[in-house]
């Protein structure tokens, strides 16, 4: 794996070119261009706020402490982070099958293709951070203290998690095309199995067996989303146990994904 990482670093310029190309192609015939990376998650957040915050009310408010009126900030923070994860996982699955000719002709580390999808969607996530800051100011939740460290920690863990998953899914999908179809369903399930539109405290206080709650927190995105929310709500900063589970699972997925990608690479190239 060490040699592969060195090779990837040597191909960092090619990785940058792929990221810029993907972003340019994605928005080149769009009038609003990069604004769509903000409009889409904001639109989704508005729908969930209307349903859960207006029509039905929300039990989430009582878990926001003194900021019980800031549910829109909580919601949009989770939606923005999920948009990065959702797009990265969805696009990384077809990162190899959709670029077969380029992969077989370019002399670069093949890992750059799925990793490029992860980093390209991260660029869109960064574009939305100013909106979160404005909302935090509007709701009085912007505090310049230790809790801001949750942001870089969340970004690092999510990058590790998504990179491992992208490497795994992209290579498997070449040999098993059902992977892409399974992921469409998997992403829908994962959205509701992650504290994005509701706080983790609701799950912990729910009337269900403890083993289900423990299994729920094995999902690395649970700890990652808690970190994002902790930027504005320090009471949501994950425990050391949850952080350890999140970091451990993310690293295991990265190592496992890289291993599987390397082992399947000859077969993948033959299939492409």
C-alpha atoms as one frame of an Amber mdcrd trajectory, in Angstrom:
protein
   0.000   0.000   0.000   2.915   2.337   0.770   4.205   2.109  -2.802   0.705
   2.797  -4.115   0.427   5.919  -1.964   3.803   7.130  -3.264   2.649   6.474
  -6.837  -0.572   8.349  -6.178   1.380  11.325  -4.817   3.539  11.307  -7.952
   0.318  11.520  -9.988  -1.161  14.400  -7.975  -1.082  16.719 -11.004  -3.147
  14.238 -13.017  -5.548  13.988 -10.089  -5.945  17.769 -10.048  -6.613  17.811
 -13.781  -9.291  15.130 -13.452 -11.020  17.036 -10.668 -11.057  20.288 -12.649
 -12.262  18.458 -15.761 -15.129  16.766 -13.908 -16.288  20.033 -12.347 -16.057
  21.872 -15.674 -17.966  19.190 -17.579 -20.628  18.955 -14.872 -21.523  22.651
 -15.031 -20.370  23.793 -18.473 -23.859  23.969 -20.026 -25.578  25.197 -16.872
 -26.629  28.825 -16.570 -26.208  28.857 -12.790 -23.039  26.752 -12.876 -21.548
  26.015  -9.452 -24.557  27.588  -7.740 -26.369  24.300  -8.341 -24.055  22.671
  -5.785 -25.696  25.005  -3.247 -29.233  25.194  -4.608 -29.843  21.436  -4.585
 -28.968  20.748  -0.906 -30.708  23.954   0.185 -33.841  22.883  -1.667 -33.762
  19.441  -0.062 -33.210  20.998   3.368 -36.176  23.331   2.820 -38.431  20.360
   2.064 -37.396  18.463   5.196 -37.752  21.609   7.316 -41.277  22.163   5.979
 -42.306  18.556   6.647 -40.619  17.922  10.002 -40.271  21.465  11.304 -43.580
  22.998  10.187 -46.227  20.374   9.378 -45.429  17.784  12.015 -43.257  19.751
  14.374 -40.024  18.098  15.478 -38.805  16.344  18.591 -35.339  17.431  17.524
 -35.823  20.915  18.991 -35.573  19.797  22.584 -32.158  18.255  21.913 -30.725
  21.547  20.651 -30.642  23.028  24.134 -30.862  26.804  24.317 -30.773  26.919
  20.511 -34.080  25.103  20.093 -35.167  27.532  17.363 -32.147  26.747  15.155
 -33.349  23.484  13.604 -32.827  24.865  10.055 -29.101  25.311  10.821 -28.903
  21.775  12.225 -30.708  20.431   9.170 -28.698  22.269   6.508 -25.397  21.357
   8.181 -26.274  17.675   7.898 -27.658  17.973   4.369 -24.513  19.716   3.084
 -22.257  17.029   4.543 -24.545  14.288   3.227 -24.590  15.827  -0.264 -20.819
  15.398  -0.411 -21.045  11.778   0.772 -24.023  10.902  -1.426 -22.532  12.349
  -4.625 -19.073  10.912  -3.937 -20.353   7.388  -3.291 -22.762   7.471  -6.209
 -20.261   8.808  -8.729 -17.285   6.791  -7.457 -19.189   3.559  -8.107 -19.063
   4.245 -11.859 -15.701   6.048 -11.813 -13.955   3.218 -13.664 -16.745   1.914
 -15.892 -17.550   5.437 -17.072 -13.962   6.284 -18.018 -12.769   2.981 -19.485
 -11.013   4.466 -22.523  -9.200   7.078 -20.479  -8.116   4.527 -17.868  -6.658
   2.122 -20.400  -4.715   4.819 -22.243  -3.419   7.080 -19.450  -0.300   5.963
 -17.580  -1.388   7.078 -14.116  -2.284   5.337 -10.885  -5.834   4.098 -11.420
  -6.772   5.128  -7.895  -6.899   8.736  -9.070 -10.200   8.107 -10.865 -12.398
   7.148  -7.857 -10.437   9.441  -5.514 -10.978  12.298  -7.956 -14.731  11.900
  -7.544 -14.409  12.160  -3.755 -12.239  15.279  -3.859 -14.314  16.882  -6.611
 -17.453  16.661  -4.497 -15.472  17.990  -1.530 -14.833  21.162  -3.541 -18.604
  21.602  -3.807 -18.974  21.059  -0.071 -16.426  23.804   0.638 -18.458  26.188
  -1.528 -21.368  25.784   0.889 -19.457  26.586   4.081 -20.051  30.370   3.827
 -23.808  29.693   3.830 -23.475  27.696   7.044 -21.496  30.543   8.637 -24.186
  33.069   7.668 -26.907  30.849   9.132 -24.865  30.296  12.297 -24.563  34.053
  12.733 -28.280  34.505  12.083 -29.176  31.932  14.758 -26.490  33.122  17.153
 -24.620  29.821  17.037 -21.219  30.971  15.746 -18.652  30.631  18.527 -14.915
  31.021  18.024 -13.707  28.405  20.455 -12.539  24.797  20.664 -15.648  23.362
  19.034 -14.543  24.725  15.628 -11.917  21.962  15.672 -14.776  19.583  14.947
 -14.848  20.811  11.332 -11.340  19.741  10.194 -11.679  16.504  12.158 -14.991
  15.727  10.461 -13.553  16.541   7.013 -10.526  14.290   7.545 -12.618  11.364
   8.769 -15.163  11.755   5.977 -12.402  11.919   3.359 -10.832   8.735   4.719
 -14.206   6.975   4.851 -15.280   8.041   1.353 -11.896   7.271  -0.215 -11.926
   3.709   1.084 -15.520   3.184  -0.008 -14.865   4.736  -3.435 -11.912   2.431
  -4.092 -13.917  -0.596  -3.002 -17.100   0.203  -4.925 -15.434   1.368  -8.142
 -13.381  -1.819  -8.515 -16.198  -4.198  -7.563 -18.633  -2.493  -9.922 -16.472
  -3.322 -12.945 -16.758  -7.042 -12.210 -20.227  -7.007 -10.636 -22.468  -4.419
 -12.284 -25.162  -5.042  -9.671 -23.071  -2.992  -7.231 -24.247   0.264  -8.811
 -27.888  -0.745  -8.479 -27.464  -1.920  -4.904 -25.824   1.394  -4.018 -28.879
   3.348  -5.153 -30.953   1.551  -2.538 -28.110   1.567  -0.032 -27.761   5.344
  -0.188 -31.445   5.830   0.578 -31.205   3.525   3.586 -27.956   5.138   4.737
 -29.516   8.614   4.666 -32.178   7.670   7.214 -29.747   5.502   9.200 -27.541
   8.540   9.866 -28.336  11.500  12.177 -28.739  14.061   9.402 -32.280  15.343
   9.814 -32.572  14.260  13.448 -30.082  14.296  16.369 -28.404  11.137  17.630
 -29.987  11.768  21.038 -33.371  10.793  19.566 -32.024   7.362  18.663 -30.427
   6.899  22.062 -33.671   7.787  23.837 -35.848   5.656  21.553 -37.699   2.633
  22.900 -35.708  -0.110  21.187 -33.213  -2.821  22.218 -29.766  -1.570  23.194
 -28.049  -3.827  20.677 -29.839  -2.021  17.849 -28.594   1.327  19.161 -25.062
  -0.045  19.431 -25.230  -1.433  15.881 -26.546   1.920  14.645 -23.449   3.724
  15.956 -21.115   1.373  14.068 -21.948   3.406  10.976 -18.932   5.774  10.592
 -21.183   8.513   9.263 -22.906   8.710  12.655 -19.769  10.027  14.372 -18.903
  12.185  11.376 -22.313  13.876  11.349 -22.112  14.414  15.090 -18.826  16.260
  14.548 -20.389  18.526  11.938 -23.290  19.344  14.227 -20.914  19.888  17.159
 -19.488  22.903  15.313 -22.638  24.779  16.349 -23.881  22.570  19.204 -21.018
  21.595  21.541 -23.265  19.225  23.491 -23.326  17.001  20.405 -19.567  16.478
  20.297 -19.184  12.674  20.068 -17.810  10.684  22.964 -14.316   9.227  22.799
 -15.855   5.808  22.246 -17.902   6.975  19.269 -14.901   8.860  17.876 -12.732
   5.752  18.204 -15.351   3.618  16.439 -15.718   6.192  13.655 -11.976   6.644
  13.133 -11.261   2.924  13.385 -13.993   1.932  10.935 -12.929   4.645   8.482
  -9.267   3.586   8.542 -10.181  -0.101   8.196 -12.380   0.758   5.222  -9.572
   2.783   3.614  -7.011   0.001   4.020  -9.511  -2.646   2.931 -10.684  -0.628
  -0.055  -7.116   0.060  -1.182  -6.213  -3.635  -0.789  -9.230  -4.840  -2.771
  -8.614  -2.244  -5.494  -4.977  -3.312  -5.858  -5.836  -7.008  -5.940  -8.627
  -6.560  -8.476  -6.781  -4.056 -10.699  -5.494  -6.658 -13.230  -8.945  -8.181
 -13.586 -10.525  -4.717 -13.784  -8.192  -3.620 -16.579  -8.880  -6.841 -18.470
 -12.636  -6.318 -18.144 -12.401  -2.660 -19.256
